[in-house]
Amino acid sequence: MRIVVDLNRCEAYAQCAFQAPDVFAMHGEEALMYEPCPGDERREQVMRAAASCPVQAILVEWPGGPAVPEGAATGARG
């Protein structure tokens, strides 16, 4: 899996860092740092993190498949 975060859209709510602290972390108060290619063992955490983003700035891409928007795992949006 590959993660892409629209850093122009990200407003540093840090919900992703709470859901997947091994993948997402805040550097200071406004800078998000993240692992762009986390291992498959973090799939559930990453999907929860993407779904928790209030501004939908996180996109999860799967090899050989279409990009999955953050709400797709749970059927929820926003």
PyMOL commands that set and color helices and strands:
alter all, ss='L'
color gray80, all
select helices_A, chain A and resi 15-19+40-52
alter helices_A, ss='H'
color red, helices_A
select strands_A, chain A and resi 2-5+24-27+31-34+58-61+67-69
alter strands_A, ss='S'
color yellow, strands_A
deselect
rebuild
show_as cartoon
